[in-house]
Amino acid sequence: MPNIFFLHGNDEFAITRKLKEFESDFSDVTTADMNTARLEARSMTENDLNNAVNAMPFLAPKRLVILSNPSAKYNNPQTRKKFAEFLNVIPETAKLVMHELIEPKEIDKHWLIKLAGKENSKIKTQAFFLPKQRDMAGWIINEAKNQDGKIEPQAAAKLAEMVGVDTRQAGMEISKLLAYVNWQRPVRGSDVEAVCIVTSQQSVFDFVDALSQGNGKVAQKLLHRLLENEDPFALWGMVVRQFRLLIQAREILDGRGNKDDVARALSVHPFVAEKTTGQATRFSIESLESIYRKLLRIDEQVKTSQVTLDLALDTLIVELSK
């Protein structure tokens, strides 16, 4: 059985769910935390990873080591060669699960996927890609089943129009809808209208709109309203995704594309493409890349407990509103 895994793709929701499956493999929940190490490649040292995989498991057959964003640390041929050698000597008592967000067009040239394709490689890869917009209603129906409920096809289509291909947002909306009907009957179109009229995605659009206009007061008000109703890390994922879409949309616009090209290239709903295209026109590619680097820095600081997420977002608003 393989003991090294690489989860990749652009569906952060599906990757997170798969990580939870690995975490649930422990038969004894009381020792699960003692046998699990979570490392962020941007902030770890070589000793951190070496100690994590070589420590002996406690009352369990294997330790689980989860490594986020390996490309952030191993970013040149020399460090990648050394890391490949390290992977070859990982003991059988450790299960290493690496994960990273990768767009579909980057798959063929990704170094870890190439490494996994070599003969005698110990790495098993698994891809998780966002569904196409036309497939989103079917995804929603299946997700409702995964959450032990049902949703009518018409209701699924209506919800798909609201959330686009944002699977995390769709999953949260499905949870709210099933709770609304108490899992007693299938979710109907009228339920979607009653529960999901104002989606978090629309609020994230409004938040980014305020930032693009330098309106810090409105952005801060929207942020705190979102934090009251949403899981902070789910909200953070939506904000990061939106700026990633903005960079891609800006590149398409700079190449003389339009909102239809954005919808096709990014596999997003026309509504999302229109909003994203409009926002992208207010930024230069240089400013978007600068903002994205700020987001990566915040992500590292939050994951290493240097700052709380709500404080980091407040600080970001101040910086971008100047």
WOFENWO-V758531 format. One record per run of one state. SS is the DSSP state (H for helix, E for strand, L for the rest). FROM is the first residue (numbers start at 1). TO is the last residue. Records with the same first field share a line. If there is no record, write none. Layout:
# WOFENWO-V758531
SS = FROM-TO + FROM-TO
This chain:
# WOFENWO-V758531
L = 1-3 + 10-11 + 24-28 + 41-45 + 55-62 + 69-69 + 73-76 + 88-93 + 102-103 + 107-110 + 117-122 + 129-132 + 147-150 + 152-152 + 164-166 + 181-186 + 188-188 + 196-199 + 213-215 + 230-231 + 255-258 + 267-269 + 281-284 + 304-308 + 322-322
E = 4-9 + 36-40 + 63-68 + 94-101 + 123-128 + 151-151 + 187-187
H = 12-23 + 29-35 + 46-54 + 70-72 + 77-87 + 104-106 + 111-116 + 133-146 + 153-163 + 167-180 + 189-195 + 200-212 + 216-229 + 232-254 + 259-266 + 270-280 + 285-303 + 309-321
